[in-house]
């Protein structure tokens, strides 16, 4: 991109009122701002020339002053199971990945919130990329639009769900993540229901309390992986900063405020957490926090340190959780052959 383009402000950083002010300043009618806003968000225009209901002169004036820093899908890979992985190029050349997951009933977009990640969970491929920067709200929004368009093109079906489970830790990019959800759910954006959106976090108690105070309407998932501090700290260094007790307190607060359950994401690994003691600890933890559990399959990241547990251990987990009346789903992985499954996003290609 030319230097001059780079220095222009992205028009999508402006509010509707600010676009109106701009139009007044160039002697245009303020209602034109509404049209531009619709092009930018509802219609996801990538170029001012697409805005054909505006005069050529107005479009030129906008181009002089502003840019539209739309993401670009640089590379798209398709898995044998239908999963699609996009390598998404940002305006400054950095790359993140997002994934379309098709199932019988759903088209789910799994999107990134940061370039890389700072949390260093030992089993996650993204941890091997250091955190470069946060994504802004429109870079997050654009990933959703790209997946939505691919769902329509390749499956002839609408986007039904969004999970913030790609690269990065959404709650360490709080403001922009919330802004992106505001746009996704707004009638001036994609108009999706927040009930169809899930934000997944390693569990940062202070930010979970913030979500509760902000009365957000989307779903919350926490990557738990162990309800025993010693084990959890070994695989997720964040647990040394805030332990399971602190996490449980914040989740109780979340439940009090929102009346919604949290979903625990949980991988069972051979010789790490595949014994009965760990399963019972999880059941006990779920007894304290209104929750349900997704047991997710481990996706190897070629370091040989972690191995998927035997199916009998998963059965044991299911049995123990069921006995306590806890809802548990076993989630099969998708898109493994293209490194698009949970924890495999690492810009390999
Ligand atoms: N930072 C957030 C968002 C990333 S979500 C979070 O941790 O929740 C990615 C999910 O995939 C998390 O639940 C994570 O624990 C899980 N995960 C990471 N590496 C994995 C792997 N190799 N196999 C299976 N799941 C993995």
Boltz pocket constraint, residues with backbone or C-beta under 6 A from the ligand:
constraints:
  - pocket:
      binder: B
      contacts: [[A, 123], [A, 124], [A, 125], [A, 164], [A, 165], [A, 166], [A, 167], [A, 168], [A, 169], [A, 170], [A, 200], [A, 201], [A, 202], [A, 221], [A, 222], [A, 223], [A, 265], [A, 267], [A, 296], [A, 297], [A, 298], [A, 299], [A, 300], [A, 301], [A, 342], [A, 343], [A, 344]]
      max_distance: 6.0
